[in-house]
Amino acid sequence: MSVRQSLLAILDQGACYGYQLRAEFDRRTGSTWPLNVGQIYNTLERLERDGLVSRGDADDQGHVFWEITDAGRAEVADWLGSPVERGTGTRDELAIKLAVAATLPGVDVAAVIQTQRKATLTQLQELNRAKYAGSAPDGPEELAWALVVDSMIFATEAEARWLDHTEQRLRLHPQHAMELELSTERPKRGRPAKTTTA
């Protein structure tokens, strides 16, 4: 999730001060990705350094308004016109946890999966309750909230399916066959030597 581009896109609608940007971000994301004001101001300072926003005038209450530059508008257009690229590796804590647990001697991986499944299904129930407790998306704020909650629901459903798949896959392998003992081979320090071509 790009806070940087999201804040720029909001500023493309008009000049804002820090707390106002935070409130606008919350309105547009259903308050599902909380930002602290320090993060907003750090991002604004980096955007200013990069020439994408400029610090404008302050109002009577001392609020400093930030304005988008032409370069910032171009970045917003690029962001909105480009697909979100997913990384090729994973930093998903659950995937890494289960991969490591499956290779550790004496770990009951089925119990690890069951604990996670229970938490995942609880989260799914809470998300569905929140979705159905909310009003029908008849305005822009409700629609933005519904889009984010739907995404969270689909991701949680996918996690539950992946846990089922993982459990079935692990049943095919005896636990002792998956265990990895510590390697006796010591890794070499430093980078591999460069090979030169003749």
N, C-alpha and C positions, 0 to 999 in steps of 0.2 A: 504494500500500500504506500503510495507516494504522498506523504504529507506535503512535500514541497510543491508538487504539481497541483494538488488539491487547493492549497492556499492561493497559488497563482491564479487558478481558474476562478476562484471566488473574487479575487482582486480585479479580475478582468470585467467583473460586473460593476465595479466602482471602488473608490478609495475606502479603506477600513482601518480602524485601529486594532491593536492586538486582541483585546477581550472581545471585540466585535467579530473578528475573524474566527475566534474560538467558538462563539455562539453560532455563527453561520455554518461552520464546519459541522457542529453538532446537529443543527437543523437539517442539514443535507445528508447526514449519515445515520440519523435516528439515534444519536448519542451512543452508538455501539462501539466507537473507537475513541475513548477519552483522550484528549490532549491537554497537557498542562500549559499554562501561559508561558512558562519559561521555554518550553519547546517551540511555541509559536514565535517568540521573540528571537530565539537562536536561529530559527529557520529564516525569519525575515532579514536578519543581519547577513546571513549567507547569501540570500537572494539579492540583497543590496550590493554585496561584494561582487557578485557575478553579473551585475548590471541588469537584473531582471525586474527589480522594483526600485523605487526611490522614496526617500523619507520626505513626506509632505509637511504641511503646516500643522500646528497644534490648535485645538479648539479652546474655548474658554475654560474647560475642565482640565486641560493639559493633555488630552488624548492626542497622540501623534498619529496622523493618518498616513498610510502607506499607499503608494500608487504604482500600478504596473507600468512597465516601459514597453516600447515596441518589441524589444527582444523577449520580454516576458510573454507578450501576447503570442509571439511566434512559437515559444516553447509550449504554451497551452494548446495551441493548434496542433503541434506535433504530437503531444501527449494524447489528446482526444482522438487523433487520427491514426494512432498506432495501437497494435494489439499489446496486451500485457504478456510479457515473456516470462515463462516459468523457468526456474533454474533447472539444470540437468541433474544436479545432485540433490540430496535431501538434507534438510536440517530439521526435519520433523522429529521432535523428541520421542514421540510414541514409536515411530518406525525404528529409530536407532535403539531405543530401549528394548524392544522385542527382538531385534536382530542380535543384540549383545546377550540378552537373557537366554535366547535359544542355544547359545554356544557356551554358556557357563555350566560347569559341573554342579549338580545338586540343586538347580533352580527349577521350581515347578512352573514352567511356562504357562501351562493351562490355567493356573491360579492367577498369574499376572494378567492373562487375557480376560479372565472372568471379572477381575477387579476393574479393569478398564471398561469392559462391556457394560457393567453396572453403571459406572459413571457416565458413559456415553449415552446410554438409554435415558438416564435421569436428565441429562442436559437436553436431549431431544424432546422429552416431555415438557420441560420448562420452556423451550423455544416454541413448541406448538401451542402451549397455553398462552404465551405472550402474543403469539400471532393471532389467535382466535379471540383473545380478550381485547385486542386493539380494534379500533373502528375500521370500517371499510376504507380503503385508500381513495378518498374523494378529493383530497388536496395534495399539493406537492410535497409537503412535509410527511404526510401519512404514506404517500407512495414511496418516498425515499426510504423511510423506515421499513416498509414492507419488503422492498427489494433487498435490503441488507439482511433482514431476518430470514427471508427465503433462502438467501445464499448460505447463511449459517445452518439452516435446517438441512439443506442438501449436502453440505460438507459433513455434518454430523451423521446423516444417514449413510454417506459413503464410508465414513470411519467405521460404523457398525458392520457394514458389509465386508470391509477389509478385515476386521477382526474375525468374522466368521470364516473368511477365506484363509486367513493365517492359521486359525485353529485346525481347519481341515488339512491344510498343507503339512502342518507339524505332526498330525496323526499318522501320516505316511512314513515318518522317520522315527525309529526308536530314539529315545532321548540320548542314550549313551553314544549313538552314532553321530550326533550333532555336536557333542562337546569338544571344545578345543582347549587343549592344555597350553600353558605358556610355551612359546617357542624357545628352544635352546640356542637358536641362531641369533646373534646380537646384530642389530642393525648398525651399519656404518654411519659415522657422523659426517656431516657436511653434504655437499652436493656431489652427485656423480661426476666423474671426470668427463670433460668435453672431448669428443672424438673429432679429430681433424681430418678433413678430406684432402686427398692429394691432388 
